[in-house]
Amino acid sequence: MYLSAKTVVQAINHIKKKVHPFIGITFIACKRYGLTVGAAEVLSMDALTRSHLKEHHMIDRGSAHFFQPFRGQGAKWWVDQKYPSAGLQTVNTQTFPSVFLHEPRSREWGFAEDYLQRIVDGLTRTRSPVSAPADALAIWLFKGEDLGSVTDINGLVDLFFKTYQIAPDEQRVLFGERAFDATSSIDDFVSEPLSMTDVARAFPPPPDAEAEGGRTIASLKLINAGPGAVMQLDFGERLSLITGDNGLGKSFLLDFAWWAATGEWAEREAVPPLNADAAQASVEYALRGHSGSLLTSTATFDRKLFAWSRSSTAMTVEALAVFSRADGSFAIADPLRKFTSRGSTFTNSLSAYEVWNGRAGVIEGLIRDWPKWQAASDKRTFDRFSAVLKRLSPDDLGALTPGAPIRLPGDPRDIPTIQHNYGTVPVTHASSGVQRVLLLAYLIILTWQEHEVAAEQTDSPVLRRMLVIVDELEAHLHPKWQRIVLPALMSVGDLLSSELVIQMVAATHSPMILASMETVFDADTDVLYHLYGDGPRVRLEDTPFVKYGDASGWLTSPLFGLRHARSREAERAIEDAKSLQLLADVTQAEVAEVSGRLKRHLSGDDKFWPRWLYFAEQHGVIL
C-alpha cells in the first residue's frame, strides 16, 4: 500500500503550522543515525542533515532546491543547497545549542543528558508548539514508500517510531499530537505508487523551476512528400489525434513524426512519389525548446542517393520515445542510451517477437524481464508495471494483475501469467488485445527504467518527457476497452515519475476512442486532425473537437461521414425511402418494395419507423 497524494498534501499543511525545522530535520536525522546521548562522537552534522534532505525533501528532481514543509523561513516553501550549512546550522548552534555536546568548530556531536528538556526549552523560546503531530510527520517521511502491510494511521505512526528510534518519553513529550483520525479513510492508503507531481502542484514551484521537459515535437509539414501536396500537422503539447479513411496517409504521417522526433526511421525509409514529373519533396519540422522558442529544420529527398538529406546538426527531441505500429511492431528511442552506445544506433525497430523474447544489446524481452522484476528484492519496477497494467485495465476484464510465473511443457522458461475476472492465463496464451496492451505497457516501463540506469551510470539528469506514438490505437480492443485506453495511456506518466510528462500522438478509426475524450480533451493542449479525400487530392485538416455524444453521433459526424450508424443495406433503404417521400407521384408498388427492404434491414424499434409508417399507409401499404 502507498499513501495517497491527497493525504500527503494534508500532512504537509499540518506540519507547516506545527513542526519546527529542528524537530522535522535535525532531530529526526540524529535519531535515525542513533546519535550518542551523554558523549560526543566525530560526526559531520552538515553531511547528516544534507543526506536527510536529499532523501526526503527533493520532491522536484528537476530542481536543485529542497522543499521546506516546516515552520519558519518566512513564507518560503523552498531552500537552496546551502541550507544545511547555513540556515539549519544556525538553528542547531544558536537556537538549540544546549541540546548537543558540541564545541564550536569541533566535528564532535552528541546529545546532552537532558536533551529532551532542552529541546522543550528551545521550542518554547521560539514560540513553537512543543508537541508535533506524529501522524502528519510520519506521512511526510514515508511518502512514496511501499508500506507493505501498514494500512492505517496508527500502524504508520508505529512504523515511524520504530524506524526513527523514537523513545517512549520522546513520543509522549514531542510527538503526542495527532492531526488525522486514528482509523484512516479510504483515501489515505491506495494501491498505486504516489504521484509526486500531484503533491508538488499543490505548492508554489521552486525558484529554479523551468518549463517542463526539453525539446518536444511541435510541427511537421510535408511538401510533395505524401498523398497530399501539402500536409501540415501542428502537434498538441499533450495529445494529437489523427483520424481518417484508410489509405489516406495516417501511418505515413506517424512514420515521419517519428523520424523528425528521433532522427531515425522506425523501419523502412518513407519514399515520396517517384514519377518523373514529381516536384521536389521536402519536409519541414519544428521542435519546441525549454523557453518555448521553435527550432526549425528542413530535409529534402535526394533522388540520386534515394534518401532524405537531413543536416548533421539537426536536433532531435529531448525525450524518450515509444512507437506502437499498426503491423504489431514497435520502436523505442532514448537520446542518452544512444549516446552511451558509442555511435551505434539506439533507435530500434522491434518486432513483436523481439519484444516478447528479447534482442541482444537492446532488451531482454517481456518473458525474461517480468519474472525478474517480480522476484527482485526491490519491487519498484514491478510495482510500476503492476500500476500501469491496472490503469490500462478494461471494465469487463477487471484489473489486470500479474500472477505467479509457471512452466509450460516444452519451454524451459518461467512464463508470466496475467490474472483477470476470467482466470489466470499465461501471457503467451492471452488474447490479442491483452497481449498488445501488455507489450505497450512493458516497453513504456522498460524505456523509463533503462533510462534511469543510463542516467545514473553517466551522472546525467533524467529526461522529463516521453513521446508515445500509437497507430490504430483500437486494434484488437473491445469497445469497452476502447472507451478507456487513451485517457489511461495519457495518465501513466505519473505512475513512473512525478516529473515525467507524456506527449501522445495517436491515429484511430474508432468512434469510441473519440467519444472517450469528450470529458478529457483540452483545446489548450490537445489537437484533432482529419485526413479526407477531396476529389483526387488528400487533405489534412485541423478540426475543432465537438462533443457528439454517443458513438452513433461520432459515426455520423464529418470525421467518419456515415449517413446512418447502420448497415450499408439499411442506409440505402432509408435513403430510398426518404427520396420517395419527397416525390409528388409515388406508386403503391414502389412504396411496398422499399417497405420490404426496410423490414429486412431495420430493427422493429428503429427510430425511422414512425416517420415511414404513416407515409406507407397513405399509399395503401400496411406494415
C-alpha positions in Angstrom: 0.0 0.0 0.0 1.0 3.6 -0.6 0.0 6.9 0.8 -2.3 9.0 -1.4 -1.2 12.4 -2.8 -4.2 14.0 -1.1 -3.2 12.7 2.3 0.5 13.8 1.8 -0.7 17.3 0.9 -2.9 17.5 4.1 0.0 16.3 6.2 2.4 18.9 4.8 -0.2 21.7 5.6 -0.4 20.4 9.2 3.4 20.2 9.8 3.9 23.7 8.2 1.9 25.0 11.1 3.0 22.7 13.9 6.6 21.4 13.4 9.8 23.4 13.9 12.6 22.5 11.3 14.9 21.5 14.2 12.4 18.7 15.0 11.5 17.8 11.5 15.0 17.7 10.1 17.9 17.8 12.6 16.3 15.8 15.5 14.8 13.2 13.2 18.1 12.8 11.3 20.0 12.4 14.5 17.5 9.8 15.8 17.7 7.8 12.6 21.5 7.9 12.8 21.5 6.8 16.5 23.4 9.8 17.9 25.0 9.1 21.3 23.5 10.5 24.5 25.9 11.9 27.1 29.0 11.6 25.0 30.2 13.2 21.7 31.4 11.4 18.6 33.0 12.5 15.4 30.2 13.4 13.0 29.5 15.9 10.3 26.2 17.4 11.2 26.0 19.2 7.9 26.5 16.0 6.0 24.0 14.2 8.1 21.2 16.8 7.6 22.1 17.2 3.9 21.7 13.4 3.4 18.3 13.6 5.1 17.2 16.5 3.0 18.2 14.7 -0.2 16.3 11.6 0.8 13.1 13.4 1.8 13.0 17.0 0.6 13.9 16.8 -3.1 10.4 16.4 -4.4 11.1 18.1 -7.7 14.0 16.2 -9.3 14.4 19.0 -11.9 15.2 21.5 -9.1 18.3 21.9 -7.0 16.2 23.2 -4.1 15.0 21.4 -1.1 11.3 21.5 -0.3 10.8 23.0 3.2 7.5 21.9 4.8 8.2 23.1 8.3 7.7 26.4 10.3 10.0 29.3 9.9 11.8 30.6 6.8 9.1 33.3 6.4 6.7 32.2 3.7 9.3 30.1 1.9 8.5 26.6 0.7 11.9 26.0 -0.8 15.5 26.4 0.4 18.7 26.2 -1.6 21.6 23.8 -1.3 23.4 26.0 1.3 20.6 25.4 3.8 22.2 22.6 5.8 25.5 24.5 6.3 23.8 27.9 6.7 20.2 28.3 7.9 19.9 24.9 9.5 23.4 25.1 11.1 22.4 28.5 12.7 19.3 26.8 14.1 21.4 23.9 15.5 24.2 26.0 17.0 22.4 29.2 18.1 18.7 28.4 18.8 19.3 24.9 20.2 23.0 24.9 21.2 22.4 23.3 24.7 20.7 20.3 23.2 24.1 19.0 22.0 27.5 18.3 23.4 29.4 20.2 20.8 32.3 22.7 20.9 32.5 25.5 18.3 34.4 24.5 15.2 34.5 20.9 16.5 33.5 17.9 14.5 32.2 16.1 17.6 28.5 15.9 18.4 26.3 14.1 20.9 23.0 14.6 22.8 23.2 16.2 26.2 22.0 14.0 29.1 18.9 16.2 29.5 18.5 16.9 25.8 14.7 16.4 25.8 14.1 19.2 28.3 16.5 21.5 26.4 14.5 20.8 23.2 11.3 21.8 25.0 13.0 25.0 26.3 14.2 25.9 22.8 10.8 25.3 21.3 9.2 27.4 24.0 11.7 30.3 23.4 10.9 30.3 19.7 7.1 30.2 20.4 6.8 26.9 18.5 4.4 24.1 19.5 6.3 21.6 21.7 4.2 18.6 20.6 4.2 17.8 16.9 1.6 15.7 15.1 3.3 12.3 14.8 0.9 11.0 12.2 1.5 14.0 9.8 5.2 13.8 10.2 5.1 10.0 9.6 3.1 10.6 6.4 5.7 13.1 5.2 8.7 10.8 6.0 7.1 7.7 4.4 5.6 9.4 1.3 6.3 7.4 -1.8 7.3 4.2 0.0 5.7 0.8 -0.2 4.2 0.4 3.2 3.6 -3.3 2.9 1.0 -4.4 5.5 0.6 -0.9 7.0 -3.0 0.1 6.2 -4.0 2.6 8.9 -2.6 5.8 10.5 -1.8 4.1 13.9 0.3 1.5 12.1 2.1 4.2 10.2 2.9 6.1 13.4 4.2 2.8 15.0 6.5 2.4 11.9 7.7 6.0 12.3 8.6 5.4 16.0 10.4 2.2 15.3 12.3 3.3 12.2 13.5 6.5 13.8 14.1 5.0 17.2 11.8 7.4 19.0 11.9 6.6 22.7 8.7 6.5 24.8 9.4 9.7 26.6 10.1 11.4 23.3 6.8 10.1 21.9 5.0 11.5 24.9 6.6 14.9 25.0 7.5 15.7 21.4 5.0 13.6 19.4 1.9 13.4 21.4 -0.3 15.3 18.9 -2.4 13.8 16.1 -3.7 15.5 13.0 -5.7 12.6 11.5 -8.3 10.2 12.7 -7.0 7.0 14.2 -8.9 5.0 11.6 -7.8 6.1 8.2 -10.3 6.9 5.5 -10.3 5.0 2.2 -8.5 8.0 0.6 -5.4 7.8 2.8 -4.0 4.5 1.5 -4.0 3.4 -2.1 -2.6 0.5 -4.1 -0.7 2.7 -6.7 2.6 4.4 -6.0 2.4 8.1 -5.1 2.4 10.6 -7.9 4.7 13.3 -6.5 3.5 15.6 -9.3 0.1 15.8 -7.6 1.9 16.8 -4.4 4.2 19.4 -5.9 1.3 21.0 -7.8 -0.4 21.9 -4.5 2.5 24.2 -3.6 4.5 27.1 -5.2 7.1 25.9 -7.7 10.8 26.0 -6.8 12.8 29.2 -7.6 14.7 27.5 -10.3 11.7 25.9 -12.0 11.7 25.9 -15.7 9.3 24.8 -18.4 8.6 21.1 -18.2 10.7 18.8 -20.3 13.2 19.6 -23.1 12.7 19.8 -26.8 9.4 18.3 -28.0 7.9 17.8 -31.4 6.0 20.9 -32.4 5.1 20.7 -36.1 5.5 18.7 -39.2 5.0 19.9 -42.8 5.3 17.5 -45.8 5.6 19.2 -49.2 5.2 16.9 -52.2 6.2 14.0 -49.9 2.9 12.2 -49.4 -0.6 11.6 -50.7 -1.3 15.3 -50.4 0.7 18.2 -52.0 1.0 19.9 -48.6 0.2 18.3 -45.3 0.9 20.2 -42.1 0.3 19.0 -38.5 0.9 21.2 -35.5 1.2 18.8 -32.6 -0.6 19.3 -29.3 1.6 19.7 -26.2 -0.3 16.8 -24.7 -2.3 15.0 -27.3 -2.5 14.8 -31.1 -5.3 12.7 -32.5 -5.5 11.8 -36.2 -8.5 10.1 -37.9 -9.5 9.5 -41.5 -10.3 6.8 -44.1 -7.9 4.0 -45.0 -5.2 4.7 -47.5 -5.0 8.5 -46.9 -1.7 8.6 -45.1 -2.2 8.3 -41.3 0.6 5.7 -40.8 2.7 7.7 -43.3 2.4 10.8 -41.1 3.3 8.9 -37.9 6.4 7.4 -39.6 7.5 10.9 -40.5 6.7 12.2 -37.0 8.9 9.5 -35.5 11.7 10.3 -37.9 11.5 14.1 -37.2 11.4 13.5 -33.5 14.2 10.8 -33.2 16.3 11.2 -36.3 15.8 7.6 -37.3 13.2 5.7 -39.2 11.2 3.1 -37.3 11.7 0.6 -40.1 11.9 1.4 -43.9 12.5 5.0 -45.0 9.4 6.7 -46.3 9.6 7.4 -50.1 7.8 10.3 -51.8 6.1 9.9 -55.2 8.7 8.9 -57.8 7.1 9.7 -61.1 9.3 11.6 -63.5 7.3 14.9 -63.2 7.1 14.8 -59.4 8.1 18.1 -57.7 10.9 18.3 -55.2 9.9 16.6 -52.0 10.7 18.2 -48.7 9.9 18.0 -45.0 9.9 20.9 -42.6 9.6 20.2 -38.9 10.0 22.2 -35.7 10.9 21.3 -32.1 9.9 23.4 -29.2 12.7 24.2 -26.7 12.6 25.0 -22.9 11.7 28.6 -23.5 9.0 27.9 -26.0 11.1 29.0 -29.0 10.9 26.9 -32.1 13.9 25.1 -33.7 13.1 24.6 -37.3 14.8 22.1 -39.7 14.3 21.2 -43.4 15.1 18.0 -45.2 14.8 17.2 -48.9 14.7 13.9 -50.8 17.8 13.3 -52.9 16.7 11.2 -55.9 20.3 10.2 -56.8 21.0 8.9 -53.3 17.4 7.7 -52.9 17.4 9.1 -49.4 16.3 12.0 -47.3 19.0 14.6 -46.8 19.0 15.7 -43.2 21.5 18.1 -41.8 24.1 16.6 -39.5 23.4 19.4 -37.0 19.6 18.8 -37.0 18.3 18.3 -33.4 16.1 15.6 -32.1 13.6 15.7 -29.2 15.0 15.7 -25.7 12.6 12.9 -24.7 12.2 9.2 -24.5 10.0 7.8 -27.2 7.9 4.6 -27.8 6.2 3.8 -31.1 3.5 1.1 -31.4 3.0 0.5 -35.1 -0.1 -0.8 -36.9 1.6 -4.0 -38.0 2.4 -5.1 -34.4 6.0 -4.0 -34.4 7.5 -1.3 -32.1 10.3 1.2 -31.9 12.0 2.8 -29.0 14.4 5.8 -28.6 16.5 7.2 -25.8 18.9 10.0 -26.5 21.0 9.1 -23.5 21.3 5.4 -24.4 22.0 6.3 -27.9 24.9 8.4 -26.6 26.2 5.6 -24.4 26.1 3.1 -27.3 29.2 4.9 -28.7 27.9 5.9 -32.0 25.8 2.8 -32.9 22.1 3.5 -33.5 19.9 3.0 -30.5 16.6 4.0 -32.1 15.5 0.4 -32.7 12.7 -1.2 -34.6 11.5 -4.2 -32.7 9.2 -7.0 -33.9 6.6 -8.3 -31.5 8.6 -11.5 -31.3 11.6 -9.5 -30.1 9.6 -7.5 -27.5 8.4 -10.9 -26.2 11.7 -12.7 -26.3 14.5 -10.1 -26.5 17.2 -8.7 -28.7 20.8 -8.8 -27.7 22.0 -5.4 -26.5 18.6 -3.8 -26.6 16.1 -5.6 -24.4 15.8 -8.9 -22.5 12.1 -9.3 -23.5 8.9 -9.4 -21.5 9.2 -13.1 -20.9 12.5 -12.7 -19.1 12.1 -9.2 -17.5 8.7 -9.8 -16.0 9.7 -12.7 -13.7 13.0 -10.9 -12.9 11.1 -7.8 -11.8 8.6 -9.9 -9.8 11.4 -11.8 -7.9 13.6 -8.8 -7.2 14.0 -7.6 -3.7 13.5 -4.0 -4.9 9.9 -4.1 -6.1 9.9 -0.6 -7.5 9.9 -1.6 -11.2 7.4 -4.4 -10.7 5.1 -2.1 -8.7 5.3 0.4 -11.6 4.5 -2.2 -14.1 1.6 -3.5 -12.0 0.2 0.0 -11.5 0.4 0.7 -15.3 -1.4 -2.5 -16.1 -4.1 -1.7 -13.5 -4.5 1.8 -15.0 -4.9 0.3 -18.5 -7.4 -2.4 -17.5 -10.9 -2.5 -19.1 -14.1 -2.8 -17.1 -15.2 -6.2 -18.4 -11.9 -8.0 -17.7 -11.4 -6.2 -14.4 -8.0 -5.2 -13.1 -5.1 -6.9 -14.9 -2.8 -8.1 -12.2 0.4 -10.2 -12.5 0.1 -13.8 -11.3 2.8 -16.3 -10.3 5.1 -17.5 -13.2 4.5 -21.0 -14.4 6.3 -23.6 -16.6 4.7 -24.7 -19.8 5.5 -28.1 -21.5 8.4 -27.8 -23.9 9.5 -24.4 -22.7 12.4 -24.1 -20.1 11.5 -20.5 -19.2 9.3 -19.3 -16.4 6.3 -17.8 -18.2 4.5 -14.8 -16.6 0.8 -15.1 -16.0 -1.9 -12.4 -16.0 -5.0 -12.5 -13.7 -8.4 -11.0 -14.6 -12.0 -11.7 -14.0 -12.0 -14.9 -16.2 -9.0 -16.6 -14.5 -5.2 -16.8 -14.6 -3.7 -17.1 -18.1 -0.1 -17.5 -19.3 0.7 -14.3 -21.2 1.7 -16.3 -24.3 -1.9 -17.6 -24.3 -3.6 -14.3 -23.6 -6.0 -12.6 -26.0 -4.6 -10.4 -28.8 -6.0 -7.3 -27.0 -4.4 -8.2 -23.7 -1.1 -9.0 -25.4 -1.0 -5.7 -27.2 -1.6 -3.8 -24.0 1.0 -5.9 -22.1 3.7 -5.2 -24.7 3.0 -1.5 -24.8 3.0 -1.2 -21.0 6.2 -3.3 -20.9 8.0 -1.1 -23.4 6.9 2.2 -21.6 8.2 0.8 -18.3 11.4 -0.7 -19.7 12.3 2.5 -21.6 11.9 4.5 -18.4 13.8 2.0 -16.3 16.7 1.7 -18.6 16.9 5.4 -19.0 17.2 5.8 -15.2 20.0 3.3 -15.2 21.8 5.1 -18.1 21.4 8.5 -16.3 22.9 7.1 -13.1 25.8 5.5 -15.0 26.7 8.7 -16.8 25.8 11.1 -14.0 23.3 12.8 -16.3 19.9 14.4 -15.4 16.9 12.2 -16.1 14.8 13.4 -19.1 11.3 14.5 -18.2 9.5 13.9 -21.4 8.2 10.8 -23.2 6.7 10.8 -26.7 4.3 7.9 -27.2 3.0 7.3 -30.8 0.3 4.7 -31.3 -1.0 3.7 -34.7 -4.5 2.1 -34.8 -4.9 2.5 -31.1 -8.2 0.5 -31.1 -6.6 -2.6 -32.8 -7.7 -5.9 -31.0 -9.6 -3.9 -28.3 -13.3 -4.4 -27.5 -15.3 -1.2 -27.4 -15.3 -1.4 -23.5 -11.5 -1.2 -23.7 -11.5 1.4 -26.4 -13.6 3.6 -24.1 -10.8 3.9 -21.5 -7.5 3.1 -23.2 -6.5 6.6 -24.5 -7.2 8.6 -21.3 -5.4 5.8 -19.3 -2.3 5.9 -21.6 -2.2 9.7 -21.2 -2.1 9.4 -17.5 0.6 6.7 -16.9 3.5 9.2 -16.7 2.7 10.0 -13.1 3.0 6.3 -12.3 6.6 6.2 -13.5 7.9 9.5 -12.1 6.4 12.7 -10.6 8.4 14.7 -13.2 7.5 12.7 -16.4 5.2 14.3 -18.9 3.8 12.3 -21.8 3.1 13.7 -25.2 0.7 11.4 -27.1 0.2 11.1 -30.8 -2.4 8.5 -31.9 -4.2 7.5 -35.1 -7.6 5.9 -34.9 -10.6 4.7 -36.9 -12.7 4.2 -33.7 -15.6 6.4 -32.7 -15.4 5.0 -29.2 -11.8 6.4 -28.9 -13.0 9.8 -29.8 -16.1 9.6 -27.6 -13.8 8.6 -24.7 -12.1 12.0 -24.9 -15.2 14.1 -24.5 -14.6 14.7 -20.8 -10.8 14.8 -21.2 -10.0 16.8 -24.3 -8.4 20.2 -23.6 -8.2 22.6 -26.6 -5.2 24.3 -25.0 -3.0 21.2 -25.1 -4.8 18.8 -27.5 -5.5 18.8 -31.2 -7.7 16.7 -33.5 -6.8 16.2 -37.2 -8.9 14.7 -40.0 -7.5 13.2 -43.2 -10.0 13.2 -46.0 -10.2 12.8 -49.8 -11.1 15.9 -51.8 -11.5 14.6 -55.3 -8.1 13.3 -56.4 -6.4 15.2 -53.5 -5.8 14.3 -49.9 -6.2 17.0 -47.2 -5.2 17.1 -43.6 -7.4 19.5 -41.6 -7.1 20.8 -38.1 -10.7 20.1 -36.8 -12.3 21.6 -33.7 -13.2 18.9 -31.1 -17.0 18.8 -30.9 -18.9 16.6 -28.4 -21.2 14.3 -30.5 -22.4 12.3 -27.5 -22.6 8.5 -28.2 -20.7 6.5 -30.7 -23.5 6.9 -33.2 -23.1 10.6 -33.1 -19.4 10.3 -33.9 -20.1 7.8 -36.7 -22.4 10.3 -38.5 -20.1 13.2 -37.8 -17.9 14.7 -40.6 -15.0 12.8 -39.2 -16.5 9.4 -40.2 -19.0 10.6 -42.8 -21.7 7.9 -42.4 -25.2 9.0 -43.2 -26.5 6.5 -40.7 -25.0 4.4 -38.0 -26.5 1.2 -39.5 -25.6 -1.4 -42.1 -25.0 -0.3 -45.6 -28.2 -2.0 -46.8 -30.2 -0.3 -44.1 -28.7 3.1 -45.1 -29.6 2.6 -48.7 -33.2 1.5 -47.8 -33.6 4.6 -45.6 -32.2 7.0 -48.2 -34.5 5.5 -50.9 -37.5 5.8 -48.5 -36.6 9.5 -47.9 -36.3 10.1 -51.6 -39.8 8.6 -52.2 -41.3 10.9 -49.5 -40.1 13.9 -51.5 -41.7 12.8 -54.7 -45.1 14.1 -55.8 -46.2 10.9 -57.7 -45.4 7.6 -55.9 -46.9 4.2 -56.7 -48.0 1.6 -54.2 -45.6 -0.9 -55.7 -42.7 1.5 -55.1 -43.7 2.0 -51.5 -44.2 -1.7 -51.0 -40.7 -2.5 -52.4 -38.9 0.0 -50.2 -41.1 -1.1 -47.2 -39.9 -4.7 -47.7 -36.3 -3.7 -47.7 -36.8 -1.6 -44.5 -38.4 -4.7 -42.8 -35.4 -6.8 -43.8 -32.7 -4.4 -42.6 -34.2 -2.3 -39.7 -35.0 -3.5 -36.2 -38.6 -3.3 -35.1 -37.9 -0.4 -32.8 -35.8 1.7 -35.2 -36.5 5.4 -34.8 -37.1 5.7 -38.6 -40.3 3.6 -38.5 -42.7 6.3 -37.1 -41.7 8.6 -40.0 -42.3 5.9 -42.6 -45.4 4.1 -41.3 -47.9 7.0 -41.9 -46.5 7.6 -45.4 -46.8 3.9 -46.3 -50.4 3.7 -45.1 -51.3 6.8 -47.1 -50.2 4.8 -50.2 -52.0 1.6 -49.4 -49.2 -0.3 -47.8 -50.0 -1.6 -44.3 -47.0 -2.8 -42.2 
